[in-house]
């Protein structure tokens, strides 16, 4: 008899368990406003995330694996830059671990050596390694002199293009030379401090200050002085360095030599040589003028004031 009662109770137990489980479809039909509010919230959050927080690019940014070493030495030809600058740097930089290949480009007074690493390389770390080795290479270059400027290392990234160009103008009190000095010394530094995302600020146009020594060859020949000797004298006097210590019984004073050519009069009064007991100065054989570099490029900014078009040239 016991076995006959078991089938009668089993359907009741199964029905009880099924009735206690959560039916998502029935619950959604019974609570439509909750479902609508949930999906509305998801849509709003997706719009906010995509529109304001998620970065968007047509193509994803991949860090460029290239580093460049720039060297400048005015006066050397492209062949000499290749022989004395580019080739020695290439031969030493091959020791950088992980470098794929090295190439160089040399032209008159300018050289750039490019290093390429595999994608995914820590370029900041490699930048430090290249800079450390370059400090040793710089002292071993066979062609050194006053014209050789220290080489510098930079990241080569095709995406580092100018995104904003600003034109600087002034009234009658500002000439092109003063505007260039203001841009170099004040405005560029302030723009760099605006945001950490600013990679670099380049100043171009205007007139860069330059003190020129215009030599009279006939006067040089009359005093028996060559142009090379004149240049050596200018380099020797245009210095600022300590000159020793003067010690007395109770005091000790530091002596400093400062003859930097900050203006044309200082350079004009540099002594050159002594002829028949008479001291010859730079002003006796040359004219020193405080002027600006020879313009070799131009920039034109067009703008409109009312119905009249105007142009600023730099």
C-alpha angles and dihedrals in degrees: 000000000000092000091053094058097051098075090053094057099042098072090051092053093048092049091052094053093047092051092054095055122095114258106205095193094050092044091051091051092049093047106037096153093058091052092047092049091049095053092042090054091050091051092048092049091049092052092049093047095047097039101043112016111026112084114233126205133166086225125015115255115251117187112246111244095212132107126188132205113205122199129179131191114162114218100035121111123234091259092051092047088053094047101041103028116017100041097049090048091049093050093053099040091059085082092069105110117241098017112147100197142337127220132174138202120203130187136155108317093343137089134174124186115197125204122194124200130186116279112269094037117140097251094186090059092046090048090060092047093051092047092050092051092043090059088062094043093051092064092048098052109123093218110060133148146119092303095053109100120202112269118241134203125229140169115256109218122160089208093062093098126144110271098182133031120193126194118215120207136166143186127262092293092066120070125186093266095053091046091053092050090049091050094047098044105031118011099045092051092049092049091052090055094051095085137356088230092070107103100191143334119223122197119205137164128036125078120299114214117251132170107218127201106206106198126213103215094198092057091046090053091047091057093040094243124140127214090246091055090050091052092049090052092050091051092046095051098039094081142114114199143129115279101194139271130294112212126193131172095282106006139059122196130189115227118211128190114216116172100142113156098243093153139018095256093058093053093043090058096053108123115239109181144318120259119186091340093310120116113231118211131197090254089061093064104024144031116239117205131178102224138123141275119282107266110245100167138036138213125194123196116193121199138159129236107191106310094336122094117215134184133209117206124204 
